[in-house]
Amino acid sequence: MPDSTKYFQSWAGYDVPLKPAKEITLEQTRELEAWYEAEYVNGMLVRFDKYLHQEKEWSDRYEYWPETGKLKKRIMTKTNGEIVEQHFDRI
């Protein structure tokens, strides 16, 4: 279960995990064509979804190495439904 869910207008850079930017309220998402929803567990981003016209466009899921807190896996669900996994070393 997530500790918190937050909403954003965009994201910054191309680092992985993505970096949500320009936090907004849930109410503000209803006025936007595109926006992002982020879930956090223990302060770490575990899910980042893009919504377009109130429908989920794509999704990123993140798993972390418990010993280091570094990114272990990224699971991307693309707009066309294709799922792509990236795996990262413990170091």
Backbone torsions as a table, in degrees:
resi	resn	phi	psi	omega
1	MET	NA	137.5	178.7
2	PRO	-71.8	149.6	173.0
3	ASP	-76.0	-36.5	-178.6
4	SER	-154.6	153.9	174.3
5	THR	-123.7	130.8	-179.4
6	LYS	-130.1	161.8	-176.3
7	TYR	-123.9	144.6	-174.5
8	PHE	-140.5	155.6	176.4
9	GLN	-85.0	-24.3	-175.6
10	SER	-161.6	-169.8	173.7
11	TRP	-142.0	157.4	-173.0
12	ALA	-116.1	138.2	174.6
13	GLY	71.2	-173.5	-179.7
14	TYR	-125.5	23.1	174.8
15	ASP	-69.7	156.8	175.5
16	VAL	-120.5	127.1	0.7
17	PRO	-68.3	158.7	178.5
18	LEU	-60.1	155.2	-178.9
19	LYS	-110.7	101.1	178.2
20	PRO	-57.1	145.9	-178.2
21	ALA	-139.6	151.6	176.8
22	LYS	60.6	70.7	-179.0
23	GLU	-61.7	141.3	178.7
24	ILE	-134.0	173.9	177.0
25	THR	-91.0	163.2	175.4
26	LEU	-58.7	-39.9	179.6
27	GLU	-60.6	-38.0	-179.6
28	GLN	-67.3	-25.6	180.0
29	THR	-63.2	-28.1	-178.5
30	ARG	-68.1	-19.4	-178.6
31	GLU	-95.6	-5.9	-174.0
32	LEU	-105.8	147.6	175.4
33	GLU	-72.6	-41.1	-179.3
34	ALA	-133.3	142.7	178.2
35	TRP	-161.3	173.5	-175.0
36	TYR	-129.3	145.2	176.6
37	GLU	-118.5	131.9	-178.2
38	ALA	-124.8	137.0	174.5
39	GLU	-113.6	140.0	-179.5
40	TYR	-123.6	143.1	171.4
41	VAL	-129.2	124.5	-176.8
42	ASN	52.8	37.3	178.1
43	GLY	77.8	2.5	-178.8
44	MET	-107.1	136.2	179.1
45	LEU	-67.5	123.0	179.6
46	VAL	-115.1	-16.8	178.5
47	ARG	-151.1	138.1	177.3
48	PHE	-141.4	113.6	-176.0
49	ASP	-117.7	141.4	173.0
50	LYS	-100.3	135.5	175.1
51	TYR	-115.1	137.5	177.5
52	LEU	-131.8	123.4	-176.3
53	HIS	54.7	40.0	177.5
54	GLN	68.0	11.3	176.6
55	GLU	-116.3	141.7	179.4
56	LYS	-65.0	126.6	-178.6
57	GLU	-93.3	-51.5	177.1
58	TRP	-154.1	169.7	-175.0
59	SER	-145.8	142.6	170.5
60	ASP	-119.4	135.8	173.4
61	ARG	-120.8	144.1	-177.4
62	TYR	-128.3	138.5	172.9
63	GLU	-123.3	146.8	-174.8
64	TYR	-122.5	150.2	173.4
65	TRP	-68.9	125.2	-176.5
66	PRO	-63.8	-32.6	-177.1
67	GLU	-70.7	-34.2	-172.1
68	THR	-117.1	-20.6	-174.7
69	GLY	76.4	5.9	177.7
70	LYS	-82.0	156.5	-177.1
71	LEU	-62.5	129.2	179.0
72	LYS	-101.6	-44.9	-175.0
73	LYS	-149.0	142.7	171.1
74	ARG	-119.9	126.9	177.4
75	ILE	-115.9	112.8	-178.1
76	MET	-103.5	129.9	170.4
77	THR	-109.5	109.4	-175.0
78	LYS	-78.1	170.4	-178.6
79	THR	-55.1	-37.4	-178.3
80	ASN	-82.9	3.2	179.1
81	GLY	93.0	-10.3	178.5
82	GLU	-62.9	138.2	178.3
83	ILE	-110.1	129.0	-179.6
84	VAL	-125.9	132.2	178.1
85	GLU	-112.1	139.1	172.1
86	GLN	-119.1	135.8	179.1
87	HIS	-115.9	142.3	-175.5
88	PHE	-124.0	146.1	178.3
89	ASP	-68.3	159.2	178.5
90	ARG	-66.8	-28.0	-174.4
91	ILE	-70.2	NA	NA
